Amino acid sequence: MTHDPHGSDDIDPAVAPSGTGCVECLQAGQWWFHLRRCATCGHVGCCDTSPNQHATAHFRETGHPVITSFEPGEDWFYDYRSGATFNGPTLRAPHMHPLDQPVPGPAGQVPQNWMDLLND
């Protein structure tokens, strides 16, 4: 585990992401807007703007407090306890979902009125 300036010893740079999409949405045949990766165990969940907010649900269920973006071009970390974003260590690849995966995704699951279904 790596120590970060926000007091978390919950970042494991060696752990791989759980997959290329939100674990729970894929299991349930649902869709997401953006993806977040748990810095402790690698769980990939959907963001709070997504209808199901699985990344935050994972934090509530496990207590794993630090996530990082799993979106191309984004490299920030976020600590749920402090509400702060920060720069963290380089995690095990991949660092984002595949570039050919649509946003929102996954392909074939996104309703036509998806923008109306996002959380503020």
Protein Blocks (a to p, Z undefined) as FASTA:
>chain_A
ZZdfkopakbcfkbccfbjbdfklmmnopacfbdcddfknopacddfkbmnlmmmmmmmm
nopabdcdfbehiacdcdfklopacddddddddfbdcfklccdddehiacfklmmmpcZZ
